[in-house]
Amino acid sequence: MSAGELFHGCWRADTPARRASREEFVEAMLAAIPVVPITLGIARVFGEIDARLSVGGRRLPTSDLLIASTALSRSDEIITGNMRHFDRVPGLVVHALV
């Protein structure tokens, strides 16, 4: 999901040159950082968190929920510039991007 969000940012570039530069950066990052596939275990965590947040009227966008579910299922922590979304997820360790 994070890779998709990065590529989305590439395509929002205002010039072809800027898009190419962003794509080069994203590809270098993805070569250095492993991409984690979405598994059945992640889907289970996703379903539970989505249901719990829905009951409280605090749902997350699907993309953020997939990222959070992936981190929780792997006991990973996340770094984000969007603390207000990820702070809603119980048990998720979240660090602010500074």
N, C-alpha and C positions, 0 to 999 in steps of 0.2 A: 504494500500500500504506500509506504513511504517513497519507494522508487517511482510509483505512478504520480505522486504529488510533485516530485522533483521534475519529472518529464513534463508535467503540466506547466510548471514554471518556465521550462524551456520554450514551450509553444506560446507563451504569453509575451515573449520578448517583442520589443517594438521594431527590431530590424533583423534581417536574416543573419547578419554578422553576429549580433548579440545572441541570437538563438544558437548559432553554431558554437559560440564560446561557452554558453551555458551547457549545451549538450556534451562538449568535451569535458567540462568539469564534472558533470554528473556521471559520465561513463568512467572517469578516473576514480571517483568515489566508489562506484559500484564494483569496480575491479578490486578495490582495497577492502571493502566491507562486505561480508557475505549477505546475500539476500535470503531471508527465511521464508520458505513456502508456507501458505496457509494450510493447516492440517485440521483433521477432525477434532483434535484436542483444543485447538484455538477456537474452532467454531463452537464448541461446547461452552467455553469461557465467554465468548461473544454473546451467545444466547442468554446465559445467566445474567450477565451484567446489563444487557439491553433490557431484559424483563424487569430487573430490580430498579434501574434508573427510570424506566417508563412508569412504574407504579408511583414514583415520586414526582413525575412530571419533569424529569431532568435528563431526558435522552441526549445522546451525543450524535453528531454526524457519523455516518457509517465508517468513513475513512478513519476518523479519530478512534472510534470504538474498535476497529480492527487492529490499529496500532497498539492500543492499550491492552487488548486481549492477547495479542502476540507477546507483549512484554510480560504480562502476568503469567501466561502459560509456561514461559521460559525462565521465570524469576529474574527478568531483566529490569533495569531502570530506564527511564526515558529522559531526554533533554528536549525541552520545547519552548517556543516563544508564546505558546497559548496555554498558559497555566489554568485559566478559568475553565477550560474543557476538561483537562486531564485531572484536575483536583477533585472532580466529582467521582472518580473511580476508586472505590475502596480497596486498600491494599496495594495500590500502585505507587511506587516510589518515583516521584517526579522532580526534576531539577529544572530551574529556570535558565533559559538561554540568556547569557549576559552579553 
